[in-house]
Amino acid sequence: MTWVDVFDFLPFGKYAFYIWFSYLTAFGVVGFLFIRTTFIHKTIQKQLRNKYLREAK
């Protein structure tokens, strides 16, 4: 098996644009959701930490 054989599937004939655009869109959306969820999680953790620190005093 050569590198040409490994990458032989990349062109996908006349549907290459649609297939690769779909992959790019899917990975972009998943990446965006991951980053957004991480940011929201950190924000909520900070808010809860501040809330419970104030109540403990």
N, CA, C and O of each residue as an XYZ file, in Angstrom:
228
protein
N       0.841     -1.176      0.000
C       0.000      0.000      0.000
C       0.889      1.243      0.000
O       1.765      1.389      0.852
N       0.661      2.117     -0.942
C       1.439      3.342     -1.051
C       0.588      4.525     -0.598
O      -0.611      4.392     -0.351
N       1.235      5.682     -0.497
C       0.507      6.895     -0.104
C      -0.551      7.261     -1.134
O      -1.590      7.822     -0.788
N      -0.291      6.948     -2.388
C      -1.278      7.226     -3.432
C      -2.542      6.415     -3.167
O      -3.655      6.915     -3.334
N      -2.368      5.164     -2.755
C      -3.528      4.327     -2.447
C      -4.288      4.849     -1.221
O      -5.517      4.806     -1.169
N      -3.537      5.337     -0.251
C      -4.164      5.839      0.963
C      -5.017      7.070      0.660
O      -6.135      7.184      1.162
N      -4.506      7.983     -0.146
C      -5.216      9.226     -0.449
C      -6.017      9.168     -1.736
O      -6.438     10.204     -2.250
N      -6.230      7.992     -2.254
C      -6.967      7.836     -3.508
C      -8.447      8.197     -3.341
O      -9.099      8.577     -4.313
N      -8.979      8.085     -2.134
C     -10.402      8.353     -1.904
C     -10.710      9.842     -1.819
O     -11.881     10.216     -1.871
N      -9.720     10.695     -1.694
C      -9.954     12.125     -1.467
C     -10.761     12.833     -2.552
O     -11.627     13.638     -2.208
N     -10.534     12.588     -3.820
C     -11.255     13.364     -4.825
C     -12.772     13.171     -4.817
O     -13.490     14.139     -5.065
N     -13.296     11.977     -4.546
C     -14.732     11.700     -4.499
C     -15.451     12.058     -5.791
O     -16.655     12.315     -5.779
N     -14.743     12.079     -6.884
C     -15.386     12.351     -8.166
C     -15.981     13.740     -8.235
O     -15.382     14.706     -7.764
N     -17.173     13.839     -8.829
C     -17.796     15.155     -9.008
C     -18.475     15.670     -7.742
O     -18.965     16.800     -7.727
N     -18.515     14.864     -6.680
C     -19.170     15.275     -5.441
C     -18.187     15.763     -4.389
O     -18.575     15.963     -3.238
N     -16.945     15.956     -4.747
C     -15.898     16.308     -3.786
C     -16.237     17.586     -3.018
O     -16.084     17.628     -1.797
N     -16.692     18.616     -3.708
C     -16.993     19.889     -3.035
C     -18.044     19.698     -1.949
O     -17.869     20.165     -0.823
N     -19.127     19.017     -2.280
C     -20.213     18.843     -1.321
C     -19.791     17.989     -0.133
O     -20.148     18.287      1.007
N     -19.040     16.942     -0.393
C     -18.600     16.052      0.686
C     -17.647     16.773      1.622
O     -17.844     16.753      2.837
N     -16.607     17.416      1.075
C     -15.634     18.079      1.940
C     -16.221     19.296      2.632
O     -15.843     19.611      3.760
N     -17.142     19.985      1.968
C     -17.822     21.108      2.620
C     -18.680     20.612      3.785
O     -18.753     21.271      4.822
N     -19.322     19.469      3.625
C     -20.120     18.882      4.703
C     -19.236     18.491      5.879
O     -19.582     18.751      7.031
N     -18.090     17.862      5.592
C     -17.156     17.513      6.663
C     -16.681     18.772      7.389
O     -16.664     18.814      8.619
N     -16.303     19.775      6.641
C     -15.813     21.022      7.237
C     -16.890     21.675      8.101
O     -16.611     22.136      9.207
N     -18.105     21.711      7.598
C     -19.211     22.293      8.351
C     -19.473     21.516      9.637
O     -19.658     22.108     10.700
N     -19.489     20.198      9.538
C     -19.748     19.368     10.721
C     -18.662     19.552     11.768
O     -18.969     19.737     12.945
N     -17.397     19.504     11.362
C     -16.311     19.697     12.319
C     -16.315     21.111     12.895
O     -16.004     21.304     14.070
N     -16.663     22.090     12.078
C     -16.751     23.463     12.566
C     -17.829     23.633     13.620
O     -17.609     24.285     14.641
N     -18.995     23.047     13.377
C     -20.096     23.147     14.334
C     -19.741     22.417     15.629
O     -19.983     22.941     16.716
N     -19.175     21.225     15.525
C     -18.789     20.473     16.725
C     -17.722     21.238     17.509
O     -17.789     21.314     18.736
N     -16.748     21.798     16.812
C     -15.712     22.587     17.471
C     -16.283     23.815     18.161
O     -15.913     24.123     19.294
N     -17.174     24.511     17.489
C     -17.809     25.694     18.072
C     -18.600     25.320     19.325
O     -18.513     26.002     20.346
N     -19.370     24.237     19.244
C     -20.161     23.813     20.399
C     -19.273     23.389     21.561
O     -19.608     23.649     22.716
N     -18.152     22.744     21.276
C     -17.229     22.341     22.325
C     -16.644     23.555     23.035
O     -16.606     23.600     24.265
N     -16.189     24.535     22.265
C     -15.596     25.740     22.844
C     -16.651     26.527     23.625
O     -16.379     27.010     24.724
N     -17.841     26.654     23.064
C     -18.917     27.401     23.736
C     -19.329     26.718     25.035
O     -19.526     27.383     26.051
N     -19.459     25.403     25.006
C     -19.848     24.666     26.201
C     -18.778     24.768     27.281
O     -19.099     24.902     28.461
N     -17.519     24.706     26.890
C     -16.428     24.848     27.852
C     -16.461     26.224     28.497
O     -16.286     26.343     29.710
N     -16.680     27.255     27.709
C     -16.751     28.617     28.232
C     -17.927     28.765     29.200
O     -17.776     29.340     30.278
N     -19.090     28.251     28.820
C     -20.270     28.343     29.678
C     -20.051     27.578     30.975
O     -20.444     28.041     32.046
N     -19.429     26.414     30.885
C     -19.136     25.606     32.076
C     -18.229     26.363     33.044
O     -18.481     26.372     34.249
N     -17.185     26.990     32.530
C     -16.275     27.755     33.386
C     -16.983     28.952     34.007
O     -16.753     29.265     35.175
N     -17.831     29.617     33.252
C     -18.569     30.768     33.767
C     -19.507     30.357     34.896
O     -19.583     31.033     35.922
N     -20.217     29.253     34.708
C     -21.143     28.785     35.740
C     -20.378     28.353     36.982
O     -20.831     28.599     38.100
N     -19.232     27.717     36.807
C     -18.424     27.338     37.964
C     -18.003     28.568     38.762
O     -18.056     28.554     39.991
N     -17.587     29.624     38.079
C     -17.194     30.857     38.769
C     -18.382     31.462     39.510
O     -18.243     31.900     40.652
N     -19.542     31.488     38.869
C     -20.729     32.057     39.501
C     -21.119     31.265     40.742
O     -21.443     31.851     41.775
N     -21.091     29.940     40.651
C     -21.444     29.117     41.810
C     -20.414     29.255     42.927
O     -20.772     29.297     44.104
N     -19.141     29.324     42.560
C     -18.096     29.501     43.575
C     -18.301     30.821     44.311
O     -18.208     30.867     45.538
N     -18.579     31.892     43.575
C     -18.820     33.197     44.200
C     -20.074     33.171     45.076
O     -20.086     33.750     46.162
N     -21.117     32.506     44.611
C     -22.361     32.442     45.364
C     -22.145     31.737     46.700
O     -22.578     32.232     47.741
N     -21.486     30.598     46.674
C     -21.326     29.833     47.906
C     -20.260     30.422     48.817
O     -20.305     30.196     50.027
N     -19.312     31.161     48.283
C     -18.347     31.845     49.131
C     -19.016     32.990     49.891
O     -18.700     33.231     51.056
N     -19.937     33.696     49.235
C     -20.649     34.789     49.888
C     -21.566     34.281     50.987
O     -21.692     34.913     52.036
N     -22.214     33.133     50.749
C     -23.136     32.586     51.745
C     -22.410     32.022     52.943
O     -22.975     31.972     54.036
N     -21.175     31.595     52.767
C     -20.406     30.983     53.868
C     -19.921     32.033     54.858
O     -19.648     31.706     56.013
N     -19.809     33.285     54.431
C     -19.271     34.341     55.310
C     -20.255     34.812     56.322
O     -19.943     35.692     57.124
